[in-house]
Amino acid sequence: MTTITTRTVEYPADNLTMVGHLALPAGAGRRPAVLIGPEGVGLSDVERRRAEALAELGYVALAFDLHGGRCLQDPDDMLARCMPLLADPERLRGIGHAALDVLRAEPRADLDRTAAVGYGTGGAVALELGRDGVDLRAIATVNALTTGRPGETARIRCPVWAGVGSADPIMPPAQRDAFTAEMEAAGVDWRLVVYGGALHAFHHPPVDHTVRPGVGHHPRHAQRAWRDVVALLAECLPVTE
């Protein structure tokens, strides 16, 4: 395991003071950079560990914040915050651009090799950055089959990988079909992986608070989805000395 360094970064977005988690790989040279967006509950140790795992692989990684340092464990609080966000692409893009500015201000980040990885609401942020024409090398999402405004998906200039559970009631087959039709019509290089029997947020370890119906952890598919994300990054943003 390589030696990594981490630090907390504060930055403004969506009229809040966001609190992100930046992880840097060993060494001194520039490395590919990855944004990591959390599920609707917000930034937690799960995303912090993912940023650190990517740093161990040689990436500069920023796990970004959605709710101004808060983690919204109550499902009603989470929905009250996230549903207006998901209905407003400009707010999602603002959150994404603010985090991207922090990542790109890091001297060790290779500005020509950047990717966005997101889960749930964080995945919607990643997709909206692509629809806004941001120069990304890859977009990976889990549980985030959101569709965009007409014509804007054609601005995506990188491969898009999406993962979803087959038993996810929040992202049902009709949502999958709408997402893939949009990607196909826009000529995007896209992939969709459906994980059999998995619920919504199947990638997230079990929690000790109330969750929405249809949410549940699937350990085997969680590992597979992570390997798929890492494989996409290795393909599109290989780490070289």
N, C-alpha and C positions, 0 to 999 in steps of 0.2 A: 504494500500500500504506500502510495506517495504521500509526502507531507503537503498538506494544503493549509491555506489561511482563510479565515472568514471574518466578516465584519457586518454590522448592521448599518444600513443606509436609510436616511430619511429624505423624503422628497415630496413636493406638492403634486396632487392630482385630484380631480373631481371635488375640489374645495375641501380636501382633507390633507392631513399630513400622513403620507404613506410610510410604512416601515418595512423595507425589504431586507433580504438576506443575500449577501454577495459572497461567493466562494471562489477562491483563486487557486489554480494548480501550482505545483512546485515549479521552480525555475524563474526565469526573468523575461523570457521572450513573449511575443504576442501569441495568443491562442484563439481558436474559434470561440464564439460567444453564444450563449443560449439563455433566452428568457424562459422562466418556468412560471406558469400561471396556476393558481389553486382552484379547487372546487368552490362552490358558492359560499361555503362556510367561511372561507378566507384563509390567509396564510397560517400554516401550522408547522409543527416540527416535521410532518410528513414531507412537505415541499422543501423545507430546509435540508433535510437529509438527502433529498433528490439532487438538490443543487450541489451538495458536498460530494455525492457519488459521481456526478458529472465532472466536478473538479478533479477528483481522483483519476478520471479517465483523460484529463488534460484540457478540459474546457473551462473557460471563464463563465460562471453561471450565476444568474440573478433570479432568485425566487421573489416575485413581486407581490405586492399587497393589493387587496381589493377594498378594504373597509377601514382604512385609517388606523391600523394597528389592532383592530378588533377581530376576534374569531366568533362568528355568530352560530353558536351551537343550538340555539332554539330554532326549529324549522320555520316558525312563523316570522321570526326576526330576519332569518336568512331570505325568505321569499319576499318580504317587504322591501328589502334592500336590492335583491338581485333581479326581480321581475322588471322594475323600471329600467335597470341597466340593460337587460337583455332586449328590451324594446327600443333602445336608443343607441344605434350604432356609433353616433358621434361621441357619446360618453364612454363607450367601450374603447374606442380608438384613442380618446384622450388619456385613459388609464394606461393603455398600451404604449403610446408614444412617450409618456412621462417616464415609464420604466425603461423603455428603450434608450432614452436620453441618458439615464443613469448608467446603463450598461456600456453605452458607447463612450461615455466620459472616462471609463476605466482605461488607463494606459495600456494594460495588457490585453485588452480586447481587440481582436482583428475585425475592424469595421467592415471589411469586405466579405466576412464569413460569419453570418449571424443567423440563428434559427429561433423559432418560437415554439415552445411545447406548452400545452395547456390542458387542464382538466375541468370539465364542466364550464362554469362561467369564465374561468381562465382560458379555456379553449376557445370560447367565443371571442375573447379579446385577441387571441392569436390569429384567428380567421379574419377578424376585422382589420388587423394590421395588413394582412395580405390583400384584402379587398381594397384597402386604401393605397395600394401600390408600393408598400414598403419593400425595399430590396432585401429579401430574406432568401436564404439558401434552402430552407425546409420549414414546413409547418407540420406539427404533430398534435393531434387532439384525441382525448378520450372522453366519452360521454358528452360530446359537444357538436352534434350534427345540426348546427344552426345554419339557416339560410340567410342570404343577404339581399340587398336591394338590387333590382333588375340592372344587369349590365356590369355591375361592379366586380363580380367574381373574375371577369376576364383580366382584371389588373393583377391577379395572383401570378407571380413569375417563378414559382418554385414548386417542387413536389409537395403534395398534401397527403399525409397519412392520417387515417381516422380509425379509432377503435370503439366498439360499442358491444354491450352484452345483448345476447339474443332475447333475454327475458326482461330487458329494461323497459318498464312501462312509460318512462319519461321520454325515451327516445324509441318509439315504436316503429314497426316496419314502414309506415307511411312517411315518417320523418326521415328514415334512411333513404327511401326512394326519392324524396324531394331534394335531399342533399346531393345524392349521387347524380340526379338529373341536372342539377345546377352546375356541378363540377364538370360533367360531360359536355354540357352545352357551351361552357366557357373555354373548353379545350385545355383544362388543367390536367397535369400529370397527377392523378389521384389514385389512392388505394383505400379500401374499406375492409377492415377485419372485423368479423362478427364472432364473438366468443360465446360458444354454446353454453346455455344455461346460466349465464352471468346476469346479475341485476345491475341497476344504476350504481355508480361509484364502486364497482367491483374491485377496482384497483386500490381502494383506500383501506388500510387496516381497521379492524373493529374499533368502535368508539364506545364510551361509557355514558353517552347522552342520547336523548331521543332523536330518531332519524325519520325521514319521510318514508311512507310505504313504498316498497319497490326498491329500497336501497339495501345493499348487502355486499359483504366482502367475499371474494372468490380467490383464495390464495394461489391456486395454480395459474389461473388466467391473469392475475395481477403480475406474477413473475413473467409470464409470456408477453404481456403488453409492455412491460418495462424493457424486455429484451428487444421487442420490435421497435420501440422508440430509439434505443441505443443504436440499433442496426441502421435506422434511417439517418441518424446523425453521422455514423461512421461512413455511410455512403455519400452523403451530401456535404459534410464538413469533416473530412478526415483530419485527425490530429497529427501534425508533422513537426518535428523538431526544427 
